[in-house]
């Protein structure tokens, strides 16, 4: 996944250079947001899907 962080902005920048386009500040901000989001997702460590030991769910009563 870390390769994706380097590839996405690189591809956008290379495309802008090859096609002679100028990137707007919003596009640079978007690239930075993508890099931060991917970094957060890949660095997070998910715990098991089991509920915590001390927490129990109360039954739900349906109203008719």
PDBQT receptor file of N, H, CA, C and O in Angstrom, charges set to zero:
ATOM      1  N   UNK A   1       0.804  -1.193   0.000  1.00  0.00    +0.000 N 
ATOM      2  CA  UNK A   1       0.000   0.000   0.000  1.00  0.00    +0.000 C 
ATOM      3  C   UNK A   1       0.849   1.259   0.000  1.00  0.00    +0.000 C 
ATOM      4  O   UNK A   1       0.416   2.298  -0.499  1.00  0.00    +0.000 OA
ATOM      5  N   UNK A   2       2.032   1.181   0.544  1.00  0.00    +0.000 N 
ATOM      6  H   UNK A   2       2.383   0.337   0.949  1.00  0.00    +0.000 HD
ATOM      7  CA  UNK A   2       2.872   2.373   0.586  1.00  0.00    +0.000 C 
ATOM      8  C   UNK A   2       3.278   2.803  -0.817  1.00  0.00    +0.000 C 
ATOM      9  O   UNK A   2       3.554   3.979  -1.051  1.00  0.00    +0.000 OA
ATOM     10  N   UNK A   3       3.315   1.863  -1.745  1.00  0.00    +0.000 N 
ATOM     11  H   UNK A   3       3.091   0.907  -1.555  1.00  0.00    +0.000 HD
ATOM     12  CA  UNK A   3       3.632   2.197  -3.130  1.00  0.00    +0.000 C 
ATOM     13  C   UNK A   3       2.550   3.087  -3.717  1.00  0.00    +0.000 C 
ATOM     14  O   UNK A   3       2.840   3.972  -4.523  1.00  0.00    +0.000 OA
ATOM     15  N   UNK A   4       1.305   2.861  -3.320  1.00  0.00    +0.000 N 
ATOM     16  H   UNK A   4       1.069   2.143  -2.665  1.00  0.00    +0.000 HD
ATOM     17  CA  UNK A   4       0.194   3.670  -3.822  1.00  0.00    +0.000 C 
ATOM     18  C   UNK A   4       0.366   5.128  -3.428  1.00  0.00    +0.000 C 
ATOM     19  O   UNK A   4       0.040   6.024  -4.206  1.00  0.00    +0.000 OA
ATOM     20  N   UNK A   5       0.871   5.370  -2.237  1.00  0.00    +0.000 N 
ATOM     21  H   UNK A   5       1.136   4.642  -1.605  1.00  0.00    +0.000 HD
ATOM     22  CA  UNK A   5       1.076   6.739  -1.768  1.00  0.00    +0.000 C 
ATOM     23  C   UNK A   5       2.039   7.481  -2.689  1.00  0.00    +0.000 C 
ATOM     24  O   UNK A   5       1.867   8.676  -2.931  1.00  0.00    +0.000 OA
ATOM     25  N   UNK A   6       3.041   6.790  -3.200  1.00  0.00    +0.000 N 
ATOM     26  H   UNK A   6       3.181   5.820  -3.003  1.00  0.00    +0.000 HD
ATOM     27  CA  UNK A   6       4.018   7.421  -4.083  1.00  0.00    +0.000 C 
ATOM     28  C   UNK A   6       3.527   7.478  -5.522  1.00  0.00    +0.000 C 
ATOM     29  O   UNK A   6       3.892   8.395  -6.258  1.00  0.00    +0.000 OA
ATOM     30  N   UNK A   7       2.712   6.525  -5.935  1.00  0.00    +0.000 N 
ATOM     31  H   UNK A   7       2.416   5.780  -5.337  1.00  0.00    +0.000 HD
ATOM     32  CA  UNK A   7       2.304   6.431  -7.331  1.00  0.00    +0.000 C 
ATOM     33  C   UNK A   7       1.235   7.456  -7.691  1.00  0.00    +0.000 C 
ATOM     34  O   UNK A   7       1.304   8.059  -8.762  1.00  0.00    +0.000 OA
ATOM     35  N   UNK A   8       0.256   7.666  -6.828  1.00  0.00    +0.000 N 
ATOM     36  H   UNK A   8       0.200   7.176  -5.958  1.00  0.00    +0.000 HD
ATOM     37  CA  UNK A   8      -0.866   8.555  -7.163  1.00  0.00    +0.000 C 
ATOM     38  C   UNK A   8      -0.398   9.978  -7.453  1.00  0.00    +0.000 C 
ATOM     39  O   UNK A   8      -0.692  10.490  -8.533  1.00  0.00    +0.000 OA
ATOM     40  N   UNK A   9       0.316  10.644  -6.541  1.00  0.00    +0.000 N 
ATOM     41  H   UNK A   9       0.555  10.228  -5.663  1.00  0.00    +0.000 HD
ATOM     42  CA  UNK A   9       0.764  12.005  -6.866  1.00  0.00    +0.000 C 
ATOM     43  C   UNK A   9       1.767  12.026  -8.010  1.00  0.00    +0.000 C 
ATOM     44  O   UNK A   9       1.797  12.973  -8.797  1.00  0.00    +0.000 OA
ATOM     45  N   UNK A  10       2.590  10.985  -8.104  1.00  0.00    +0.000 N 
ATOM     46  H   UNK A  10       2.567  10.216  -7.465  1.00  0.00    +0.000 HD
ATOM     47  CA  UNK A  10       3.552  10.917  -9.198  1.00  0.00    +0.000 C 
ATOM     48  C   UNK A  10       2.869  10.825 -10.542  1.00  0.00    +0.000 C 
ATOM     49  O   UNK A  10       3.295  11.467 -11.501  1.00  0.00    +0.000 OA
ATOM     50  N   UNK A  11       1.809  10.031 -10.625  1.00  0.00    +0.000 N 
ATOM     51  H   UNK A  11       1.462   9.509  -9.845  1.00  0.00    +0.000 HD
ATOM     52  CA  UNK A  11       1.066   9.882 -11.877  1.00  0.00    +0.000 C 
ATOM     53  C   UNK A  11       0.370  11.183 -12.262  1.00  0.00    +0.000 C 
ATOM     54  O   UNK A  11       0.358  11.562 -13.433  1.00  0.00    +0.000 OA
ATOM     55  N   UNK A  12      -0.200  11.854 -11.291  1.00  0.00    +0.000 N 
ATOM     56  H   UNK A  12      -0.191  11.545 -10.339  1.00  0.00    +0.000 HD
ATOM     57  CA  UNK A  12      -0.877  13.124 -11.566  1.00  0.00    +0.000 C 
ATOM     58  C   UNK A  12       0.130  14.170 -12.027  1.00  0.00    +0.000 C 
ATOM     59  O   UNK A  12      -0.111  14.888 -12.997  1.00  0.00    +0.000 OA
ATOM     60  N   UNK A  13       1.255  14.253 -11.331  1.00  0.00    +0.000 N 
ATOM     61  H   UNK A  13       1.451  13.670 -10.543  1.00  0.00    +0.000 HD
ATOM     62  CA  UNK A  13       2.285  15.227 -11.701  1.00  0.00    +0.000 C 
ATOM     63  C   UNK A  13       2.876  14.921 -13.073  1.00  0.00    +0.000 C 
ATOM     64  O   UNK A  13       3.078  15.827 -13.881  1.00  0.00    +0.000 OA
ATOM     65  N   UNK A  14       3.151  13.646 -13.336  1.00  0.00    +0.000 N 
ATOM     66  H   UNK A  14       2.987  12.910 -12.680  1.00  0.00    +0.000 HD
ATOM     67  CA  UNK A  14       3.705  13.256 -14.634  1.00  0.00    +0.000 C 
ATOM     68  C   UNK A  14       2.712  13.555 -15.753  1.00  0.00    +0.000 C 
ATOM     69  O   UNK A  14       3.093  14.035 -16.821  1.00  0.00    +0.000 OA
ATOM     70  N   UNK A  15       1.441  13.270 -15.503  1.00  0.00    +0.000 N 
ATOM     71  H   UNK A  15       1.131  12.880 -14.636  1.00  0.00    +0.000 HD
ATOM     72  CA  UNK A  15       0.421  13.584 -16.503  1.00  0.00    +0.000 C 
ATOM     73  C   UNK A  15       0.335  15.068 -16.776  1.00  0.00    +0.000 C 
ATOM     74  O   UNK A  15       0.149  15.476 -17.922  1.00  0.00    +0.000 OA
ATOM     75  N   UNK A  16       0.466  15.882 -15.745  1.00  0.00    +0.000 N 
ATOM     76  H   UNK A  16       0.617  15.550 -14.813  1.00  0.00    +0.000 HD
ATOM     77  CA  UNK A  16       0.421  17.330 -15.938  1.00  0.00    +0.000 C 
ATOM     78  C   UNK A  16       1.625  17.819 -16.734  1.00  0.00    +0.000 C 
ATOM     79  O   UNK A  16       1.495  18.713 -17.570  1.00  0.00    +0.000 OA
ATOM     80  N   UNK A  17       2.798  17.236 -16.479  1.00  0.00    +0.000 N 
ATOM     81  H   UNK A  17       2.904  16.510 -15.800  1.00  0.00    +0.000 HD
ATOM     82  CA  UNK A  17       4.007  17.640 -17.202  1.00  0.00    +0.000 C 
ATOM     83  C   UNK A  17       3.929  17.202 -18.665  1.00  0.00    +0.000 C 
ATOM     84  O   UNK A  17       4.230  17.978 -19.572  1.00  0.00    +0.000 OA
ATOM     85  N   UNK A  18       3.522  15.946 -18.882  1.00  0.00    +0.000 N 
ATOM     86  H   UNK A  18       3.278  15.316 -18.146  1.00  0.00    +0.000 HD
ATOM     87  CA  UNK A  18       3.475  15.414 -20.255  1.00  0.00    +0.000 C 
ATOM     88  C   UNK A  18       2.440  16.153 -21.089  1.00  0.00    +0.000 C 
ATOM     89  O   UNK A  18       2.688  16.455 -22.256  1.00  0.00    +0.000 OA
ATOM     90  N   UNK A  19       1.282  16.447 -20.503  1.00  0.00    +0.000 N 
ATOM     91  H   UNK A  19       1.080  16.202 -19.555  1.00  0.00    +0.000 HD
ATOM     92  CA  UNK A  19       0.217  17.113 -21.257  1.00  0.00    +0.000 C 
ATOM     93  C   UNK A  19       0.329  18.633 -21.225  1.00  0.00    +0.000 C 
ATOM     94  O   UNK A  19      -0.462  19.331 -21.859  1.00  0.00    +0.000 OA
ATOM     95  N   UNK A  20       1.305  19.142 -20.492  1.00  0.00    +0.000 N 
ATOM     96  H   UNK A  20       1.948  18.575 -19.977  1.00  0.00    +0.000 HD
ATOM     97  CA  UNK A  20       1.518  20.585 -20.435  1.00  0.00    +0.000 C 
ATOM     98  C   UNK A  20       0.447  21.323 -19.640  1.00  0.00    +0.000 C 
ATOM     99  O   UNK A  20       0.190  22.499 -19.894  1.00  0.00    +0.000 OA
ATOM    100  N   UNK A  21      -0.171  20.651 -18.692  1.00  0.00    +0.000 N 
ATOM    101  H   UNK A  21       0.038  19.695 -18.486  1.00  0.00    +0.000 HD
ATOM    102  CA  UNK A  21      -1.210  21.291 -17.889  1.00  0.00    +0.000 C 
ATOM    103  C   UNK A  21      -0.610  21.922 -16.647  1.00  0.00    +0.000 C 
ATOM    104  O   UNK A  21       0.473  21.543 -16.199  1.00  0.00    +0.000 OA
ATOM    105  N   UNK A  22      -1.321  22.879 -16.104  1.00  0.00    +0.000 N 
ATOM    106  H   UNK A  22      -2.200  23.187 -16.467  1.00  0.00    +0.000 HD
ATOM    107  CA  UNK A  22      -0.898  23.535 -14.863  1.00  0.00    +0.000 C 
ATOM    108  C   UNK A  22      -1.865  23.125 -13.766  1.00  0.00    +0.000 C 
ATOM    109  O   UNK A  22      -3.079  23.267 -13.910  1.00  0.00    +0.000 OA
ATOM    110  N   UNK A  23      -1.322  22.618 -12.677  1.00  0.00    +0.000 N 
ATOM    111  H   UNK A  23      -0.335  22.503 -12.560  1.00  0.00    +0.000 HD
ATOM    112  CA  UNK A  23      -2.164  22.208 -11.566  1.00  0.00    +0.000 C 
ATOM    113  C   UNK A  23      -2.519  23.409 -10.702  1.00  0.00    +0.000 C 
ATOM    114  O   UNK A  23      -1.690  24.283 -10.450  1.00  0.00    +0.000 OA
ATOM    115  N   UNK A  24      -3.770  23.431 -10.255  1.00  0.00    +0.000 N 
ATOM    116  H   UNK A  24      -4.443  22.721 -10.460  1.00  0.00    +0.000 HD
ATOM    117  CA  UNK A  24      -4.235  24.502  -9.385  1.00  0.00    +0.000 C 
ATOM    118  C   UNK A  24      -3.917  24.143  -7.945  1.00  0.00    +0.000 C 
ATOM    119  O   UNK A  24      -3.703  22.971  -7.636  1.00  0.00    +0.000 OA
ATOM    120  N   UNK A  25      -3.883  25.129  -7.059  1.00  0.00    +0.000 N 
ATOM    121  H   UNK A  25      -4.057  26.081  -7.310  1.00  0.00    +0.000 HD
ATOM    122  CA  UNK A  25      -3.593  24.858  -5.645  1.00  0.00    +0.000 C 
ATOM    123  C   UNK A  25      -4.547  23.833  -5.022  1.00  0.00    +0.000 C 
ATOM    124  O   UNK A  25      -4.147  23.059  -4.153  1.00  0.00    +0.000 OA
ATOM    125  N   UNK A  26      -5.807  23.832  -5.469  1.00  0.00    +0.000 N 
ATOM    126  H   UNK A  26      -6.132  24.461  -6.175  1.00  0.00    +0.000 HD
ATOM    127  CA  UNK A  26      -6.770  22.859  -4.944  1.00  0.00    +0.000 C 
ATOM    128  C   UNK A  26      -6.360  21.436  -5.286  1.00  0.00    +0.000 C 
ATOM    129  O   UNK A  26      -6.595  20.518  -4.500  1.00  0.00    +0.000 OA
ATOM    130  N   UNK A  27      -5.754  21.245  -6.444  1.00  0.00    +0.000 N 
ATOM    131  H   UNK A  27      -5.564  21.992  -7.082  1.00  0.00    +0.000 HD
ATOM    132  CA  UNK A  27      -5.319  19.909  -6.850  1.00  0.00    +0.000 C 
ATOM    133  C   UNK A  27      -4.123  19.441  -6.020  1.00  0.00    +0.000 C 
ATOM    134  O   UNK A  27      -4.015  18.259  -5.693  1.00  0.00    +0.000 OA
ATOM    135  N   UNK A  28      -3.234  20.358  -5.685  1.00  0.00    +0.000 N 
ATOM    136  H   UNK A  28      -3.321  21.319  -5.951  1.00  0.00    +0.000 HD
ATOM    137  CA  UNK A  28      -2.130  20.003  -4.794  1.00  0.00    +0.000 C 
ATOM    138  C   UNK A  28      -2.668  19.648  -3.407  1.00  0.00    +0.000 C 
ATOM    139  O   UNK A  28      -2.192  18.707  -2.772  1.00  0.00    +0.000 OA
ATOM    140  N   UNK A  29      -3.662  20.407  -2.942  1.00  0.00    +0.000 N 
ATOM    141  H   UNK A  29      -4.049  21.172  -3.458  1.00  0.00    +0.000 HD
ATOM    142  CA  UNK A  29      -4.289  20.122  -1.656  1.00  0.00    +0.000 C 
ATOM    143  C   UNK A  29      -4.979  18.758  -1.690  1.00  0.00    +0.000 C 
ATOM    144  O   UNK A  29      -4.924  18.010  -0.713  1.00  0.00    +0.000 OA
ATOM    145  N   UNK A  30      -5.620  18.435  -2.801  1.00  0.00    +0.000 N 
ATOM    146  H   UNK A  30      -5.664  19.041  -3.594  1.00  0.00    +0.000 HD
ATOM    147  CA  UNK A  30      -6.256  17.132  -2.954  1.00  0.00    +0.000 C 
ATOM    148  C   UNK A  30      -5.245  15.996  -2.919  1.00  0.00    +0.000 C 
ATOM    149  O   UNK A  30      -5.495  14.958  -2.307  1.00  0.00    +0.000 OA
ATOM    150  N   UNK A  31      -4.097  16.191  -3.578  1.00  0.00    +0.000 N 
ATOM    151  H   UNK A  31      -3.895  17.035  -4.075  1.00  0.00    +0.000 HD
ATOM    152  CA  UNK A  31      -3.046  15.159  -3.540  1.00  0.00    +0.000 C 
ATOM    153  C   UNK A  31      -2.541  14.964  -2.123  1.00  0.00    +0.000 C 
ATOM    154  O   UNK A  31      -2.299  13.834  -1.697  1.00  0.00    +0.000 OA
ATOM    155  N   UNK A  32      -2.379  16.056  -1.390  1.00  0.00    +0.000 N 
ATOM    156  H   UNK A  32      -2.575  16.973  -1.735  1.00  0.00    +0.000 HD
ATOM    157  CA  UNK A  32      -1.922  15.948  -0.008  1.00  0.00    +0.000 C 
ATOM    158  C   UNK A  32      -2.965  15.231   0.849  1.00  0.00    +0.000 C 
ATOM    159  O   UNK A  32      -2.611  14.448   1.730  1.00  0.00    +0.000 OA
ATOM    160  N   UNK A  33      -4.241  15.496   0.595  1.00  0.00    +0.000 N 
ATOM    161  H   UNK A  33      -4.528  16.133  -0.121  1.00  0.00    +0.000 HD
ATOM    162  CA  UNK A  33      -5.302  14.826   1.347  1.00  0.00    +0.000 C 
ATOM    163  C   UNK A  33      -5.307  13.330   1.069  1.00  0.00    +0.000 C 
ATOM    164  O   UNK A  33      -5.503  12.532   1.985  1.00  0.00    +0.000 OA
ATOM    165  N   UNK A  34      -5.095  12.941  -0.186  1.00  0.00    +0.000 N 
ATOM    166  H   UNK A  34      -4.937  13.589  -0.930  1.00  0.00    +0.000 HD
ATOM    167  CA  UNK A  34      -5.044  11.516  -0.539  1.00  0.00    +0.000 C 
ATOM    168  C   UNK A  34      -3.869  10.846   0.151  1.00  0.00    +0.000 C 
ATOM    169  O   UNK A  34      -4.006   9.745   0.684  1.00  0.00    +0.000 OA
ATOM    170  N   UNK A  35      -2.722  11.499   0.146  1.00  0.00    +0.000 N 
ATOM    171  H   UNK A  35      -2.612  12.394  -0.287  1.00  0.00    +0.000 HD
ATOM    172  CA  UNK A  35      -1.531  10.928   0.796  1.00  0.00    +0.000 C 
ATOM    173  C   UNK A  35      -1.783  10.745   2.291  1.00  0.00    +0.000 C 
ATOM    174  O   UNK A  35      -1.448   9.704   2.857  1.00  0.00    +0.000 OA
ATOM    175  N   UNK A  36      -2.370  11.753   2.929  1.00  0.00    +0.000 N 
ATOM    176  H   UNK A  36      -2.642  12.599   2.470  1.00  0.00    +0.000 HD
ATOM    177  CA  UNK A  36      -2.654  11.646   4.368  1.00  0.00    +0.000 C 
ATOM    178  C   UNK A  36      -3.671  10.557   4.657  1.00  0.00    +0.000 C 
ATOM    179  O   UNK A  36      -3.508   9.801   5.615  1.00  0.00    +0.000 OA
ATOM    180  N   UNK A  37      -4.721  10.462   3.844  1.00  0.00    +0.000 N 
ATOM    181  H   UNK A  37      -4.853  11.076   3.066  1.00  0.00    +0.000 HD
ATOM    182  CA  UNK A  37      -5.752   9.451   4.070  1.00  0.00    +0.000 C 
ATOM    183  C   UNK A  37      -5.195   8.045   3.908  1.00  0.00    +0.000 C 
ATOM    184  O   UNK A  37      -5.479   7.169   4.724  1.00  0.00    +0.000 OA
ATOM    185  N   UNK A  38      -4.407   7.822   2.866  1.00  0.00    +0.000 N 
ATOM    186  H   UNK A  38      -4.177   8.534   2.203  1.00  0.00    +0.000 HD
ATOM    187  CA  UNK A  38      -3.821   6.495   2.651  1.00  0.00    +0.000 C 
ATOM    188  C   UNK A  38      -2.849   6.165   3.773  1.00  0.00    +0.000 C 
ATOM    189  O   UNK A  38      -2.800   5.024   4.231  1.00  0.00    +0.000 OA
ATOM    190  N   UNK A  39      -2.085   7.137   4.216  1.00  0.00    +0.000 N 
ATOM    191  H   UNK A  39      -2.125   8.065   3.844  1.00  0.00    +0.000 HD
ATOM    192  CA  UNK A  39      -1.146   6.907   5.316  1.00  0.00    +0.000 C 
ATOM    193  C   UNK A  39      -1.883   6.550   6.600  1.00  0.00    +0.000 C 
ATOM    194  O   UNK A  39      -1.451   5.662   7.335  1.00  0.00    +0.000 OA
ATOM    195  N   UNK A  40      -2.993   7.233   6.878  1.00  0.00    +0.000 N 
ATOM    196  H   UNK A  40      -3.344   7.955   6.281  1.00  0.00    +0.000 HD
ATOM    197  CA  UNK A  40      -3.771   6.930   8.079  1.00  0.00    +0.000 C 
ATOM    198  C   UNK A  40      -4.368   5.534   8.021  1.00  0.00    +0.000 C 
ATOM    199  O   UNK A  40      -4.342   4.804   9.011  1.00  0.00    +0.000 OA
ATOM    200  N   UNK A  41      -4.903   5.161   6.874  1.00  0.00    +0.000 N 
ATOM    201  H   UNK A  41      -4.925   5.755   6.069  1.00  0.00    +0.000 HD
ATOM    202  CA  UNK A  41      -5.532   3.847   6.740  1.00  0.00    +0.000 C 
ATOM    203  C   UNK A  41      -4.497   2.741   6.847  1.00  0.00    +0.000 C 
ATOM    204  O   UNK A  41      -4.730   1.739   7.523  1.00  0.00    +0.000 OA
ATOM    205  N   UNK A  42      -3.372   2.907   6.200  1.00  0.00    +0.000 N 
ATOM    206  H   UNK A  42      -3.182   3.721   5.651  1.00  0.00    +0.000 HD
ATOM    207  CA  UNK A  42      -2.363   1.844   6.223  1.00  0.00    +0.000 C 
ATOM    208  C   UNK A  42      -1.652   1.761   7.568  1.00  0.00    +0.000 C 
ATOM    209  O   UNK A  42      -1.152   0.696   7.932  1.00  0.00    +0.000 OA
ATOM    210  N   UNK A  43      -1.597   2.858   8.309  1.00  0.00    +0.000 N 
ATOM    211  H   UNK A  43      -2.004   3.723   8.014  1.00  0.00    +0.000 HD
ATOM    212  CA  UNK A  43      -0.897   2.819   9.584  1.00  0.00    +0.000 C 
ATOM    213  C   UNK A  43      -1.799   2.389  10.737  1.00  0.00    +0.000 C 
ATOM    214  O   UNK A  43      -1.304   2.027  11.804  1.00  0.00    +0.000 OA
ATOM    215  N   UNK A  44      -3.114   2.425  10.537  1.00  0.00    +0.000 N 
ATOM    216  H   UNK A  44      -3.517   2.719   9.670  1.00  0.00    +0.000 HD
ATOM    217  CA  UNK A  44      -4.013   2.027  11.619  1.00  0.00    +0.000 C 
ATOM    218  C   UNK A  44      -3.958   0.523  11.809  1.00  0.00    +0.000 C 
ATOM    219  O   UNK A  44      -3.751  -0.233  10.860  1.00  0.00    +0.000 OA
ATOM    220  N   UNK A  45      -4.145   0.107  13.040  1.00  0.00    +0.000 N 
ATOM    221  H   UNK A  45      -4.313   0.721  13.811  1.00  0.00    +0.000 HD
ATOM    222  CA  UNK A  45      -4.136  -1.313  13.339  1.00  0.00    +0.000 C 
ATOM    223  C   UNK A  45      -5.503  -1.669  13.885  1.00  0.00    +0.000 C 
ATOM    224  O   UNK A  45      -5.896  -1.220  14.962  1.00  0.00    +0.000 OA
ATOM    225  N   UNK A  46      -6.221  -2.482  13.127  1.00  0.00    +0.000 N 
ATOM    226  H   UNK A  46      -5.902  -2.846  12.252  1.00  0.00    +0.000 HD
ATOM    227  CA  UNK A  46      -7.560  -2.874  13.524  1.00  0.00    +0.000 C 
ATOM    228  C   UNK A  46      -7.499  -3.976  14.571  1.00  0.00    +0.000 C 
ATOM    229  O   UNK A  46      -6.760  -4.949  14.424  1.00  0.00    +0.000 OA
ATOM    230  N   UNK A  47      -8.283  -3.812  15.624  1.00  0.00    +0.000 N 
ATOM    231  H   UNK A  47      -8.884  -3.022  15.743  1.00  0.00    +0.000 HD
ATOM    232  CA  UNK A  47      -8.355  -4.835  16.652  1.00  0.00    +0.000 C 
ATOM    233  C   UNK A  47      -9.395  -5.864  16.236  1.00  0.00    +0.000 C 
ATOM    234  O   UNK A  47     -10.102  -5.670  15.247  1.00  0.00    +0.000 OA
ATOM    235  N   UNK A  48      -9.490  -6.937  16.970  1.00  0.00    +0.000 N 
ATOM    236  H   UNK A  48      -8.916  -7.094  17.774  1.00  0.00    +0.000 HD
ATOM    237  CA  UNK A  48     -10.439  -7.985  16.627  1.00  0.00    +0.000 C 
ATOM    238  C   UNK A  48     -11.855  -7.443  16.636  1.00  0.00    +0.000 C 
ATOM    239  O   UNK A  48     -12.143  -6.470  17.334  1.00  0.00    +0.000 OA
ATOM    240  N   UNK A  49     -12.726  -8.049  15.882  1.00  0.00    +0.000 N 
ATOM    241  H   UNK A  49     -12.492  -8.839  15.315  1.00  0.00    +0.000 HD
ATOM    242  CA  UNK A  49     -14.100  -7.592  15.771  1.00  0.00    +0.000 C 
ATOM    243  C   UNK A  49     -14.968  -8.001  16.941  1.00  0.00    +0.000 C 
ATOM    244  O   UNK A  49     -16.170  -7.738  16.930  1.00  0.00    +0.000 OA
ATOM    245  N   UNK A  50     -14.397  -8.638  17.952  1.00  0.00    +0.000 N 
ATOM    246  H   UNK A  50     -13.420  -8.852  17.962  1.00  0.00    +0.000 HD
ATOM    247  CA  UNK A  50     -15.171  -9.059  19.115  1.00  0.00    +0.000 C 
ATOM    248  C   UNK A  50     -15.453  -7.863  20.019  1.00  0.00    +0.000 C 
ATOM    249  O   UNK A  50     -14.622  -6.964  20.141  1.00  0.00    +0.000 OA
ATOM    250  N   UNK A  51     -16.644  -7.853  20.662  1.00  0.00    +0.000 N 
ATOM    251  H   UNK A  51     -17.320  -8.584  20.563  1.00  0.00    +0.000 HD
ATOM    252  CA  UNK A  51     -16.940  -6.755  21.588  1.00  0.00    +0.000 C 
ATOM    253  C   UNK A  51     -16.072  -6.836  22.829  1.00  0.00    +0.000 C 
ATOM    254  O   UNK A  51     -15.535  -7.893  23.161  1.00  0.00    +0.000 OA
ATOM    255  N   UNK A  52     -15.943  -5.728  23.496  1.00  0.00    +0.000 N 
ATOM    256  H   UNK A  52     -16.380  -4.870  23.227  1.00  0.00    +0.000 HD
ATOM    257  CA  UNK A  52     -15.148  -5.684  24.718  1.00  0.00    +0.000 C 
ATOM    258  C   UNK A  52     -15.783  -6.578  25.781  1.00  0.00    +0.000 C 
ATOM    259  O   UNK A  52     -16.997  -6.783  25.769  1.00  0.00    +0.000 OA
ATOM    260  N   UNK A  53     -14.985  -7.105  26.689  1.00  0.00    +0.000 N 
ATOM    261  H   UNK A  53     -13.999  -6.938  26.699  1.00  0.00    +0.000 HD
ATOM    262  CA  UNK A  53     -15.454  -8.087  27.663  1.00  0.00    +0.000 C 
ATOM    263  C   UNK A  53     -16.527  -7.526  28.586  1.00  0.00    +0.000 C 
ATOM    264  O   UNK A  53     -17.465  -8.250  28.920  1.00  0.00    +0.000 OA
ATOM    265  N   UNK A  54     -16.434  -6.286  29.006  1.00  0.00    +0.000 N 
ATOM    266  H   UNK A  54     -15.673  -5.697  28.735  1.00  0.00    +0.000 HD
ATOM    267  CA  UNK A  54     -17.362  -5.734  29.981  1.00  0.00    +0.000 C 
ATOM    268  C   UNK A  54     -18.614  -5.131  29.383  1.00  0.00    +0.000 C 
ATOM    269  O   UNK A  54     -19.481  -4.678  30.130  1.00  0.00    +0.000 OA
ATOM    270  N   UNK A  55     -18.744  -5.106  28.089  1.00  0.00    +0.000 N 
ATOM    271  H   UNK A  55     -18.040  -5.474  27.482  1.00  0.00    +0.000 HD
ATOM    272  CA  UNK A  55     -19.874  -4.440  27.447  1.00  0.00    +0.000 C 
ATOM    273  C   UNK A  55     -20.830  -5.494  26.903  1.00  0.00    +0.000 C 
ATOM    274  O   UNK A  55     -20.429  -6.371  26.137  1.00  0.00    +0.000 OA
ATOM    275  N   UNK A  56     -22.102  -5.403  27.305  1.00  0.00    +0.000 N 
ATOM    276  H   UNK A  56     -22.428  -4.691  27.927  1.00  0.00    +0.000 HD
ATOM    277  CA  UNK A  56     -23.110  -6.306  26.777  1.00  0.00    +0.000 C 
ATOM    278  C   UNK A  56     -24.228  -5.477  26.180  1.00  0.00    +0.000 C 
ATOM    279  O   UNK A  56     -24.568  -4.410  26.693  1.00  0.00    +0.000 OA
ATOM    280  N   UNK A  57     -24.788  -5.965  25.113  1.00  0.00    +0.000 N 
ATOM    281  H   UNK A  57     -24.512  -6.831  24.697  1.00  0.00    +0.000 HD
ATOM    282  CA  UNK A  57     -25.869  -5.255  24.440  1.00  0.00    +0.000 C 
ATOM    283  C   UNK A  57     -27.194  -5.602  25.105  1.00  0.00    +0.000 C 
ATOM    284  O   UNK A  57     -27.463  -6.768  25.395  1.00  0.00    +0.000 OA
ATOM    285  N   UNK A  58     -28.012  -4.599  25.342  1.00  0.00    +0.000 N 
ATOM    286  H   UNK A  58     -27.794  -3.652  25.106  1.00  0.00    +0.000 HD
ATOM    287  CA  UNK A  58     -29.331  -4.820  25.913  1.00  0.00    +0.000 C 
ATOM    288  C   UNK A  58     -30.311  -5.150  24.802  1.00  0.00    +0.000 C 
ATOM    289  O   UNK A  58     -30.188  -4.606  23.704  1.00  0.00    +0.000 OA
ATOM    290  N   UNK A  59     -31.281  -6.022  25.049  1.00  0.00    +0.000 N 
ATOM    291  H   UNK A  59     -31.381  -6.464  25.940  1.00  0.00    +0.000 HD
ATOM    292  CA  UNK A  59     -32.254  -6.348  24.007  1.00  0.00    +0.000 C 
ATOM    293  C   UNK A  59     -33.109  -5.121  23.652  1.00  0.00    +0.000 C 
ATOM    294  O   UNK A  59     -33.410  -4.288  24.507  1.00  0.00    +0.000 OA
ATOM    295  N   UNK A  60     -33.480  -5.035  22.409  1.00  0.00    +0.000 N 
ATOM    296  H   UNK A  60     -33.235  -5.712  21.714  1.00  0.00    +0.000 HD
ATOM    297  CA  UNK A  60     -34.270  -3.905  21.916  1.00  0.00    +0.000 C 
ATOM    298  C   UNK A  60     -35.726  -4.334  21.845  1.00  0.00    +0.000 C 
ATOM    299  O   UNK A  60     -36.050  -5.384  21.292  1.00  0.00    +0.000 OA
ATOM    300  N   UNK A  61     -36.601  -3.507  22.412  1.00  0.00    +0.000 N 
ATOM    301  H   UNK A  61     -36.338  -2.653  22.861  1.00  0.00    +0.000 HD
ATOM    302  CA  UNK A  61     -38.018  -3.800  22.349  1.00  0.00    +0.000 C 
ATOM    303  C   UNK A  61     -38.615  -2.983  21.210  1.00  0.00    +0.000 C 
ATOM    304  O   UNK A  61     -38.374  -1.782  21.090  1.00  0.00    +0.000 OA
ATOM    305  N   UNK A  62     -39.403  -3.668  20.372  1.00  0.00    +0.000 N 
ATOM    306  H   UNK A  62     -39.598  -4.643  20.470  1.00  0.00    +0.000 HD
ATOM    307  CA  UNK A  62     -40.005  -3.014  19.231  1.00  0.00    +0.000 C 
ATOM    308  C   UNK A  62     -41.364  -2.455  19.613  1.00  0.00    +0.000 C 
ATOM    309  O   UNK A  62     -42.143  -3.129  20.286  1.00  0.00    +0.000 OA
ATOM    310  N   UNK A  63     -41.655  -1.241  19.195  1.00  0.00    +0.000 N 
ATOM    311  H   UNK A  63     -41.022  -0.694  18.648  1.00  0.00    +0.000 HD
ATOM    312  CA  UNK A  63     -42.967  -0.639  19.417  1.00  0.00    +0.000 C 
ATOM    313  C   UNK A  63     -43.825  -0.852  18.192  1.00  0.00    +0.000 C 
ATOM    314  O   UNK A  63     -43.360  -0.687  17.064  1.00  0.00    +0.000 OA
ATOM    315  N   UNK A  64     -45.067  -1.214  18.404  1.00  0.00    +0.000 N 
ATOM    316  H   UNK A  64     -45.446  -1.347  19.320  1.00  0.00    +0.000 HD
ATOM    317  CA  UNK A  64     -45.959  -1.472  17.279  1.00  0.00    +0.000 C 
ATOM    318  C   UNK A  64     -46.894  -0.326  17.042  1.00  0.00    +0.000 C 
ATOM    319  O   UNK A  64     -47.716  -0.379  16.127  1.00  0.00    +0.000 OA
TER     320      UNK A  64
